[in-house]
Amino acid sequence: MNVSNNPYSLEAIKQFFRKKAAFPRLILINVIVFALGYLLHLVLWLFKIDEVGSLSLMSRWFAVPSSITTLIAKPWTVITYMFLHEGFFHLFFNMITLYFGGTIFLMYLNNKQLLWTYLLGGLSGALFYIAAFNFFPVFLEANPFAIALGASASVLAVLIAIATYVPQLTVNLFF
């Protein structure tokens, strides 16, 4: 097989990320935010600047809180949380799902629709999370401290949107 025809070659990956489209940019933003968070965490560790509990500085400032009082003080978190990941595998599985789901999405719809689906799915996920933690009594004790982060709601919105748009589409999975 010719390397230039391989969709997983380094050149193919470079070409994917050189596109000035929403799809590769969403993946890049998630990866860059993760890398910056990791570097910030490393610098804080090197200088022995304590983190609060197990939360990183990025999580404290950019993850969406379940407490409405805290949310009012940090309203940007309903957007920023969907680009923030704490662990490599959290990022990896969200991005691999976004890549495959987004590829199918773009077979039928466009980049602008993908971007809006990603953002509105993330906003919906944040609002549902906040509503659940403030409505159900089981979460009352955790409510002042609970946070949500990650692109899961956004990625699932992309998958649900394309599954709704093309319900008869057959997708072959690995294994």
PyMOL commands that set and color helices and strands:
alter all, ss='L'
color gray80, all
select helices_A, chain A and resi 3-5+10-18+22-46+57-62+68-73+77-83+88-108+111-135+137-139+152-165
alter helices_A, ss='H'
color red, helices_A
select strands_A, chain A and resi 64-65+147-148
alter strands_A, ss='S'
color yellow, strands_A
deselect
rebuild
show_as cartoon
